Amino acid sequence: MRSLILVLLLLCTSPVFAAYDGQDLYQQNCAVCHGDKAQGKIGPRLKGDSSKWSSHLFQRAVLNGIDDGGKQLKSPMPHWSNSSLKEDSGKPPTAAEIDAIQKYIRTLY
């Protein structure tokens, strides 16, 4: 019984089940271009704009550089499908990480 509890505890605390902190992810990977409060800087404003996009459109923009109108985002926006967030060791961001970032941006009104 104790081994079952230990296995369940390990599974529930593994990164697969971890909730991502959208604020941390945003500050580490997006703020340098989009501003600390998503107000826009080198990159466009996200607060109130792309934060309202569907999850699918937001993920498409982040991973493939395609906006809500189907147009290519302007440089220097990286296509995250070809790179990684700082903490992902070379792997593209997951849908859960991108969703966490978008949820954080939605709080910045």
Secondary structure as UniProt FT lines:
FT   HELIX           2..12
FT   TURN            15..17
FT   HELIX           22..29
FT   HELIX           31..34
FT   TURN            36..37
FT   TURN            47..49
FT   HELIX           50..52
FT   HELIX           55..64
FT   TURN            68..69
FT   TURN            75..76
FT   HELIX           80..82
FT   TURN            86..87
FT   TURN            89..90
FT   HELIX           95..106
//
